[in-house]
Amino acid sequence: MSVIRNNLYDILLETGIITEDQLKKATIEKERSNKSLIQVICDLNFATKENLYSQLKTALELQYGVNFILLSEIEVDLELLGIFPEELISNNKIIPIKRSGNVFTFAMVDPDNLSAEKEIRYRLSDIKDLKIKKAVILEDDFNIFFEKHFPKKEEASEVIEQNTDELLTSLGVDLIESQIDDFDIADLSDSAQEAPIIQLANSILGVAIKRGVSDIHIEPREKYLVVRYRLDGVLSTYKKLPKKIQNAIISRYKIMAELDISERRLPQDGRIRVKMTNKFIDFRMSTLPGKFGEKIVMRILDKSNISFGLDQLITNQETLKTVREMITRPFGIIFVTGPTGSGKTTTLYSALSERNTPEVNISTAEDPIEYDLDGITQSEVNKSIGMDFAKILKAFLRQDPDIMLVGETRDKETAKIAVEAALTGHLVFTTLHTNDAPSSIIRLQEMGIEPFLISSTIIGIVAQRLLRKLCPHCKEAYTPDVQTLDFLGVGMLENKTYYKGKGCDKCNDTGYKGRIGAYEVMKVNDEIKDLIAKGANTSIIKFAAQQSGMKSLMEYSLELAREGVTTLEEVVRVTLSSDGMSSVCPGCGRPVGDEFYKCPFCQYELKTVCPRCKVITQEGWISCAKCGLKLLDYKADTTCNNCNGEVSLEMYECPWCCQPISANNV
């Protein structure tokens, strides 16, 4: 018997339920009527519904060896459904149906999908003796169920935004109001609990979640209150709210975060947890007193949308292979560098998740803990009681650790303990704030770590940035101008096609949707270790790393631009940096030390010195500031008239033509 695939068209033909001509007619009618294929076949009387489902049931159960079910005839556990992110359900075509103790039942279009089962087990890894029971469903049934329970984000967001406008109208206040400073705390607490304020506060959070933003800014201005969202790394204004509701809306968020609403003079930190579409979402909240009132910033921590895995972050296979080789080392230290918001935490969590097995003991020190990692001991910094990174690290060393993560190396003490931990047989992950991978070495030296300690412990450094991805619905090819290509150091001879976003409804007319990482991975080999121990500067270390195959952030980003993933404008905005260029020879582009007078590679004159006293001179000087030698006339005074060769004032004969040098001969 031939293998039956779980594609409705194939099943209908291979089982002989309908003929090929009938299938063509049914397909045409399906497109016209926008009904499901099964409903169209029944409407055209090609088969009865009972007979159709009976044969489909037999075919699928024979192929997969599991029960066939109809989603319309069972009740799905919506609370269980909320545990799994929409993207996982959509990509793998799975639906969690019910739970009975440690037994979970899933309806799957393809029960043989091993990657889906692996992801399910990862999500339910905290369940002891987990057992997964599978059932097969039709893809048509899955699509109907998915559209019902997961409406399009644009539609849901539009409904919430309309509700926000209605709430503002119902409040009945003008946009411009004078600031009122004298208010009663009890009245403020009562106004924060009023229904319109609660709904407005929830609506702002709901729109942010639906749009997929990373941060919410509630900013008091002189005459109004501004709500801004950070989407794909860029802030944009969402609403301007009336000044009159400023204190009430800010107090509402402080109540949700369990902060002191009467304290308006000091910054406060808190956390909000909300439930939306059957899933829990955390907001890390911070308040800051300002001239026109307290500003609130909330970072959205949607755990259901986070899927840790290096292969989901790093698209370049060579770079991915290098990083995986680094994290599998038994001991040493790995640094992840980049500015705030560049995805360092996600990269570290992804590395830990790949090493997280029952055979290793992993401990983390974080400030604060952003995501829960099963099977890992996570400790949070608490400065109010003196529990900082250094103190937590010292405690880790007495906890028999294999792998340690330090949220950030901020001072000499933390850096020293991390290096010592790496020396004593532990694998340490940590972060630094530097512009690129090679400059991390100098940063560590500036923090007081000896070069020989750095060279003997460091495994590698990963520098990263986040670039906005082009919207797939509106991107178009174009040829960039010569100035842009020259600025990026890309020649026109490449004849590469680049892309830019036109802007559409799917991306809010920005041309971008989502972000992708750009990585600079410097794996420390013996040559680089030797340079670090000798105290080489950043440019020389970078040159050695590039000779060993390291791709710079610029090169990695340009590859993404050539592939049509991002734009050249994003490459310039995010990755362009002139750091270290002052230590590169203008003649040949190779790295040179600051102490060099001439480039050792091409003999380019890097510094001009006085021929008599050897003091460094500056361009435009008429005479040497130390010995008074006239520099403008010096070349003419030191040229042999016989051969026109350069001679020195101290010479008695020309080294080129061997003629005596006299006053008449120069």
C-alpha positions in Angstrom: 0.0 0.0 0.0 1.3 3.5 -0.8 2.2 5.9 2.0 -0.6 8.4 2.7 0.4 11.9 3.4 -1.5 14.1 5.8 -2.6 16.5 3.0 -6.3 16.6 2.4 -5.9 16.7 -1.4 -3.6 13.7 -1.4 -5.8 11.7 1.0 -8.9 12.4 -1.1 -7.3 11.2 -4.3 -5.2 8.3 -3.0 -8.1 6.7 -1.0 -10.4 7.1 -4.0 -13.0 9.1 -2.0 -13.4 11.5 -5.0 -12.0 11.7 -8.5 -9.5 14.1 -9.8 -12.1 16.0 -11.8 -14.3 16.3 -8.7 -11.4 17.6 -6.7 -10.7 20.3 -9.3 -14.3 21.4 -9.3 -14.4 21.4 -5.5 -11.1 23.5 -5.3 -12.6 26.1 -7.7 -15.8 26.3 -5.6 -13.7 26.5 -2.4 -11.9 29.6 -3.7 -15.1 31.2 -4.8 -17.2 30.5 -1.7 -14.4 30.8 0.9 -15.7 27.6 2.5 -13.6 24.6 3.7 -12.9 21.9 1.2 -14.8 19.2 3.1 -17.9 21.5 3.3 -17.7 22.1 -0.5 -17.4 18.4 -1.3 -20.5 17.7 0.8 -22.4 20.7 -0.8 -21.6 19.4 -4.3 -22.9 15.9 -3.2 -19.6 14.2 -4.1 -19.7 12.4 -0.8 -21.7 12.4 2.4 -20.2 14.0 5.5 -20.4 10.7 7.5 -18.8 8.6 4.7 -16.1 11.3 4.1 -15.0 11.5 7.7 -15.1 7.7 8.1 -12.7 7.1 5.2 -10.4 10.0 6.3 -10.4 8.5 9.9 -9.4 5.1 8.6 -6.6 6.5 6.3 -5.0 8.7 9.0 -5.2 6.2 11.8 -3.6 3.6 9.5 -0.7 5.9 8.7 0.1 7.3 12.1 -1.2 4.6 14.5 -3.0 7.1 16.7 -6.7 8.1 17.1 -8.3 10.5 14.7 -10.5 13.2 16.3 -12.7 16.1 15.2 -12.0 19.3 17.0 -15.6 20.4 16.7 -16.7 17.4 18.8 -14.3 17.9 21.8 -13.8 20.6 24.4 -10.3 22.1 24.4 -8.7 23.1 27.7 -8.2 26.9 27.1 -6.0 27.3 30.2 -3.7 24.6 28.8 -3.8 26.3 25.4 -2.6 29.5 26.9 0.7 27.9 28.1 1.9 27.5 24.5 2.7 30.6 22.3 0.7 31.3 19.2 3.8 31.0 17.0 4.6 27.4 18.3 1.0 26.3 17.7 0.9 27.9 14.2 4.3 26.6 13.0 3.9 23.0 14.2 0.1 22.8 13.7 -0.5 21.4 17.2 -3.3 22.0 19.7 -3.1 21.0 23.4 -6.4 19.4 24.2 -6.4 18.2 27.8 -4.4 17.2 30.8 -4.9 14.3 33.2 -2.2 14.3 35.9 1.1 14.0 34.1 -0.5 12.9 30.8 -1.0 15.6 28.2 -3.0 15.0 25.0 -2.2 16.9 21.8 -4.0 17.1 18.5 -1.5 17.2 15.7 -1.7 17.5 11.9 1.5 15.6 11.8 2.0 13.3 14.8 5.5 12.3 13.5 6.8 15.9 13.9 9.7 15.2 16.2 10.7 18.9 16.5 7.2 19.7 17.7 7.4 17.0 20.4 10.8 18.3 21.5 9.5 21.8 21.9 6.5 20.5 23.9 8.7 18.6 26.2 10.9 21.7 26.7 7.8 23.7 27.6 6.6 21.1 30.1 10.0 20.2 31.4 8.9 20.9 35.0 6.3 18.1 34.9 7.6 14.9 36.5 7.3 11.7 34.5 5.8 13.6 31.6 3.7 11.5 29.1 2.5 12.8 25.8 -0.5 11.3 24.1 -1.1 12.2 20.4 -4.2 12.4 18.2 -4.3 13.2 14.5 -6.5 16.0 13.0 -7.2 17.4 9.5 -5.4 20.5 8.5 -8.7 22.1 7.6 -10.0 21.5 11.1 -6.8 23.0 12.6 -7.1 26.2 10.4 -10.7 26.7 11.5 -9.8 26.3 15.2 -6.7 28.5 14.9 -8.6 31.4 13.2 -11.3 31.2 15.9 -9.0 31.2 18.9 -6.1 33.3 17.5 -7.6 36.3 15.6 -5.2 38.4 13.5 -3.1 40.8 15.6 -4.1 43.7 13.4 -7.8 43.1 14.1 -7.3 42.6 17.9 -5.1 45.7 18.1 -7.6 47.8 16.2 -10.4 46.8 18.6 -8.3 47.7 21.7 -7.2 51.0 20.2 -10.8 51.9 19.4 -11.7 51.1 23.0 -8.8 53.4 24.1 -10.3 56.3 22.1 -13.8 55.6 23.5 -12.4 55.6 27.1 -10.8 59.0 26.5 -14.0 60.4 25.2 -16.0 59.0 28.1 -13.6 60.7 30.6 -14.9 64.0 29.2 -11.7 66.1 29.7 -9.9 68.5 27.5 -6.4 67.9 26.1 -4.8 70.9 27.7 -5.0 71.3 31.4 -2.9 73.2 33.9 -0.8 71.0 36.2 -2.4 70.4 39.7 0.2 69.7 42.4 -2.0 70.0 45.5 -4.0 66.8 45.7 -5.0 64.5 48.5 -3.5 61.0 48.5 -6.8 59.4 49.5 -8.5 61.1 46.5 -5.8 60.1 44.2 -6.0 56.4 45.3 -9.8 56.5 44.8 -9.5 58.1 41.3 -6.9 55.4 40.3 -9.5 52.7 41.1 -12.2 54.3 38.9 -13.4 52.0 36.1 -12.5 54.3 33.1 -8.9 54.8 34.5 -8.5 51.0 35.1 -9.7 50.3 31.6 -7.5 52.9 30.0 -4.4 51.6 31.9 -5.2 48.0 30.8 -5.9 49.2 27.3 -2.4 50.8 27.0 -0.8 47.6 28.1 -3.0 45.5 25.8 -2.1 47.5 22.7 1.6 47.2 23.6 1.3 43.5 23.8 -0.6 43.1 20.6 1.8 45.3 18.7 4.8 43.4 20.1 6.6 46.4 21.6 9.5 46.0 24.0 9.0 49.1 26.2 6.2 51.5 27.2 7.0 55.1 28.2 4.5 57.2 30.1 6.0 60.7 30.0 4.5 63.8 31.7 4.8 66.9 29.6 3.9 70.5 30.5 0.4 70.4 28.9 -0.3 66.7 28.3 0.8 63.1 29.0 2.6 61.2 26.3 2.5 57.4 25.8 5.3 56.1 23.6 6.1 52.6 22.5 9.5 51.2 21.6 9.0 48.8 18.6 12.0 47.1 17.0 14.3 49.3 19.0 12.8 52.7 17.9 10.4 54.9 19.9 7.2 56.3 18.5 4.3 58.2 20.0 1.1 56.2 20.5 -1.2 58.7 22.3 -1.2 62.1 23.9 -3.5 61.9 27.0 -5.1 64.8 28.9 -3.1 66.3 31.7 -6.0 66.0 34.0 -5.8 62.2 34.2 -2.0 62.2 34.6 -1.8 61.6 38.4 -4.6 59.0 38.3 -3.1 56.9 35.5 0.4 57.0 37.0 -1.1 56.0 40.4 -3.0 53.2 38.8 0.2 51.7 37.5 2.0 52.2 40.8 -0.9 50.3 42.6 -0.6 47.5 40.0 3.1 47.3 40.7 2.5 47.4 44.5 4.5 50.7 44.9 4.0 53.5 47.3 1.7 56.0 45.5 2.4 58.7 48.2 6.2 58.7 47.4 6.7 61.0 44.4 10.2 62.3 45.3 12.3 59.0 44.9 12.6 56.5 42.0 10.8 53.2 42.6 11.0 49.8 40.9 8.3 47.2 40.7 6.7 44.4 38.7 3.3 44.0 37.1 1.8 40.6 36.0 -1.2 40.5 33.7 -3.1 37.7 32.0 -4.0 38.2 28.3 -5.3 35.7 25.8 -4.8 32.9 28.3 -1.1 33.7 29.0 0.8 35.5 31.7 2.9 38.5 30.8 5.3 40.4 33.2 6.1 44.1 33.1 9.2 45.4 34.8 8.3 48.9 35.9 10.5 51.9 36.9 9.4 55.4 38.1 11.5 58.5 37.9 10.5 61.9 39.3 10.7 64.7 36.7 9.8 68.4 36.3 6.3 67.8 35.2 5.6 64.6 37.2 6.7 61.0 37.5 7.8 59.2 34.4 7.0 55.5 34.1 8.9 53.0 31.9 7.8 49.4 31.6 9.8 46.6 30.0 7.6 43.9 28.6 8.7 40.4 29.5 6.6 38.0 27.5 7.9 34.6 28.4 5.6 32.8 25.9 7.2 34.5 23.0 10.8 33.7 24.1 12.2 30.5 22.6 15.8 30.1 23.7 18.2 28.5 21.2 21.3 29.8 19.5 20.2 28.5 16.1 17.2 30.8 16.3 19.4 33.8 17.0 22.5 33.4 14.8 21.7 32.9 11.1 25.3 32.5 9.9 26.2 28.9 10.2 30.0 29.4 10.6 29.4 31.9 13.4 26.9 29.6 15.0 29.4 26.7 14.9 32.1 28.9 16.5 29.9 30.0 19.3 28.8 26.4 20.0 32.4 25.3 20.1 33.1 28.0 22.6 30.2 27.2 25.0 31.1 23.5 25.1 34.5 24.1 26.6 34.8 22.8 30.2 36.3 25.9 31.8 37.2 29.5 30.9 35.3 32.7 30.5 33.1 34.0 27.7 32.1 37.6 27.3 29.0 38.9 25.5 29.3 42.6 24.8 27.0 45.3 23.4 24.9 48.3 24.4 21.8 48.1 26.5 18.9 46.4 24.6 21.2 44.6 22.1 20.0 41.1 23.2 22.9 40.1 25.4 20.6 38.4 28.0 18.8 36.4 25.3 22.1 35.2 23.9 23.3 34.2 27.4 20.1 32.4 28.2 20.2 30.5 24.8 23.8 29.4 25.5 22.8 28.2 29.0 19.7 26.3 27.7 22.0 24.3 25.3 24.3 23.4 28.3 21.4 22.8 30.7 21.4 19.1 31.4 21.1 17.0 34.6 24.9 16.4 34.5 25.8 20.0 35.2 25.2 22.5 38.0 24.4 26.0 36.6 24.0 29.1 38.8 23.3 32.7 37.6 23.6 36.1 39.3 21.3 38.6 37.6 20.1 42.2 38.1 17.1 41.6 37.8 16.0 38.1 36.9 14.2 38.6 33.6 13.1 35.0 32.7 12.7 31.8 34.6 15.0 29.0 33.6 14.1 25.5 34.7 16.8 23.4 36.2 19.0 26.5 36.9 19.6 28.3 40.3 19.0 32.0 39.7 20.0 34.6 42.3 19.1 38.3 42.1 21.2 41.2 43.2 19.9 43.2 46.2 22.1 46.2 46.9 19.9 47.3 49.9 21.3 44.4 51.9 24.8 44.4 50.3 24.1 41.4 48.0 26.0 42.4 44.9 27.5 40.4 42.0 30.8 39.9 43.8 29.2 38.5 47.0 26.9 36.2 45.0 30.0 34.9 43.0 31.9 34.2 46.2 28.9 32.1 47.4 28.7 30.3 44.0 32.2 29.0 44.4 31.1 27.1 47.5 28.1 25.6 45.7 30.0 23.1 43.6 29.2 24.9 40.3 30.1 23.8 36.8 28.7 26.8 34.9 28.2 30.3 36.2 26.5 33.4 34.7 27.3 36.9 35.9 24.8 39.4 34.6 27.3 42.1 34.2 31.0 42.7 35.0 30.9 46.2 36.4 33.9 46.6 38.7 37.3 45.2 39.4 36.2 42.9 42.2 33.5 41.2 40.1 35.9 40.9 37.2 38.7 39.4 39.4 36.4 36.8 41.0 35.0 35.8 37.6 38.5 35.4 36.2 39.6 33.4 39.2 36.6 31.2 38.9 37.5 30.5 35.3 41.1 29.7 36.4 39.9 27.1 38.9 38.0 25.0 36.4 34.6 26.7 36.0 32.9 27.9 32.8 31.8 31.5 33.3 29.5 33.6 31.1 29.3 37.4 31.6 28.6 40.7 29.8 30.6 43.9 29.2 29.6 47.2 27.7 32.1 47.7 24.8 31.6 48.6 21.2 33.2 45.5 19.7 34.8 42.2 20.7 38.6 43.2 20.6 38.0 46.3 22.7 36.8 44.1 25.6 40.4 43.2 26.3 41.4 46.8 26.9 38.3 47.3 29.0 39.3 44.4 31.3 42.9 45.8 31.6 41.5 49.2 32.5 39.5 47.5 35.3 42.8 46.2 36.7 42.9 42.7 35.4 46.4 41.6 34.5 47.0 40.7 30.8 48.4 37.3 31.6 45.3 36.4 33.6 43.1 37.5 30.7 45.0 35.5 28.1 45.0 32.3 30.2 41.2 32.3 31.0 39.4 33.9 28.1 37.7 31.5 25.6 36.1 34.1 23.3 34.0 37.3 23.0 30.7 37.8 21.3 29.8 41.4 20.4 26.3 41.9 19.1 23.7 44.4 17.9 20.0 44.2 16.9 19.0 45.4 13.4 15.4 45.9 12.2 14.2 43.4 9.7 12.6 44.4 6.5 8.9 43.8 6.3 8.4 40.8 3.9 5.1 42.3 2.6 6.5 45.6 1.2 10.2 45.2 0.7 11.5 46.1 -2.8 14.8 46.0 -4.6 16.8 49.1 -5.4 20.3 50.3 -6.3 21.9 52.4 -3.6 23.8 55.6 -4.5 27.5 55.6 -4.8 28.0 57.8 -1.8 26.3 55.3 0.5 28.3 52.4 -0.8 31.6 54.3 -0.6 30.8 55.4 3.0 30.3 51.7 3.9 33.4 50.6 2.0 31.4 48.6 -0.5 32.4 48.9 -4.2 30.0 49.3 -7.1 31.7 46.4 -8.8 29.9 44.0 -6.5 26.8 44.5 -8.5 24.6 43.4 -5.6 20.9 44.1 -5.2 19.9 45.7 -2.0 16.4 46.1 -0.5 14.4 48.7 1.3 10.9 48.8 2.9 8.1 50.8 1.1 5.8 50.7 4.2 2.4 49.0 4.5 -0.4 48.2 6.9 1.4 45.1 8.2 4.4 47.1 9.4 2.6 50.4 10.4 4.2 52.1 7.3 7.7 51.8 8.8 9.0 49.3 6.3 10.4 47.1 9.1 8.9 44.2 11.1 10.9 42.4 13.8 14.6 42.4 14.6 17.6 40.2 13.9 21.0 39.9 15.5 24.4 40.8 14.0 27.3 39.1 15.7 31.1 39.6 15.9 32.6 36.5 17.4 36.3 36.6 18.4 37.5 33.1 19.3 40.8 33.5 21.3 43.5 31.3 19.7 47.2 31.0 20.7 48.2 33.9 18.6 45.7 36.3 20.1 46.5 35.0 23.6 50.2 35.9 23.0 49.2 39.4 21.8 47.0 39.9 24.9 49.8 38.8 27.2 52.2 41.2 25.5 49.7 44.1 25.9 49.0 44.7 22.3 46.5 47.4 21.4 42.9 46.9 20.1 43.7 47.4 16.5 46.4 44.7 16.4 44.2 42.2 18.3 41.4 43.0 15.9 43.7 42.5 12.9 44.9 39.1 14.2 41.3 38.0 14.9 40.2 39.0 11.3 43.1 37.0 9.9 41.8 34.0 11.9 38.4 34.4 10.3 36.5 36.8 12.5 33.7 38.7 10.8 33.2 42.2 12.1 29.8 43.6 13.0 29.9 45.6 9.8 30.7 42.6 7.6 28.0 40.5 9.3 25.4 43.3 8.9 26.3 43.9 5.2 25.7 40.2 4.6 22.2 40.5 6.0 21.7 43.6 3.8 22.8 41.7 0.7 20.4 38.8 1.6 17.5 41.3 1.8 17.0 40.8 5.5 17.7 44.5 6.5 18.7 47.8 4.9 22.0 49.7 4.4 20.5 52.5 6.5 20.1 50.0 9.4 23.7 48.9 9.0 24.9 52.5 9.2 22.6 53.3 12.2 23.4 50.4 14.3 26.9 49.1 13.5 29.0 51.9 12.1 31.8 52.9 14.5 35.1 54.6 14.0 36.7 53.1 17.2 40.2 51.9 16.6 40.6 53.5 13.2 43.1 56.0 14.5 45.5 53.1 15.0 45.2 51.9 11.4 47.8 52.9 8.8 46.2 55.3 6.3 48.6 53.9 3.6 47.8 50.1 3.8 45.0 49.9 6.3 46.9 47.5 8.6 47.0 48.0 12.4 49.9 49.9 13.9 50.9 50.9 17.4 50.7 54.4 18.7 54.4 54.3 19.3 55.2 53.8 15.6 56.7 56.6 13.5 56.5 54.7 10.2 54.3 51.9 9.2 56.3 48.6 9.4 54.3 47.2 6.5 54.4 50.0 3.8 56.8 52.6 5.4 54.0 55.2 5.4 55.2 58.2 7.5 52.8 58.2 10.5 54.5 61.0 12.5 56.8 63.8 11.4 59.9 64.5 13.6 62.5 67.3 13.7 65.6 66.0 11.9 67.9 67.6 14.5 66.3 66.9 17.9 63.8 64.1 17.0 60.9 65.8 18.7 57.5 65.1 17.1 56.3 68.1 15.0 52.9 69.1 13.9 51.7 70.0 10.4 52.1 73.7 9.6 54.9 74.3 12.0 57.5 76.8 10.5 60.3 75.8 13.0 60.8 73.2 15.7 59.5 74.3 19.1 62.5 72.7 20.9 65.6 73.4 18.8 64.4 76.2 16.5 65.4 74.5 13.2 63.5 76.0 10.3 61.3 73.2 9.1 60.0 74.8 5.9 63.5 75.4 4.5 65.0 72.2 5.9 64.3 70.0 2.8 66.0 72.4 0.5 69.0 72.8 2.9 69.5 69.1 3.1 69.4 68.0 -0.6 72.6 67.2 -2.3 73.1 69.4 -5.4 75.0 66.7 -7.2 72.5 63.8 -7.0 69.5 65.5 -5.4 69.5 62.9 -2.6 68.5 63.6 1.0 71.5 64.3 3.3 71.8 65.3 7.0 73.5 68.4 8.3 75.9 66.2 10.3 77.1 64.3 7.2 80.5 65.1 5.6 79.8 63.3 2.3 76.6 62.3 0.4 75.7 58.6 1.1 74.2 58.4 -2.4 76.9 59.8 -4.7 79.9 59.9 -2.2 80.6 63.5 -3.0 81.8 65.8 -0.2 79.1 67.9 1.3 80.0 71.6 1.6 78.2 74.8 1.9 78.3 75.1 -1.8 77.0 71.6 -2.4 73.7 71.7 -0.5 
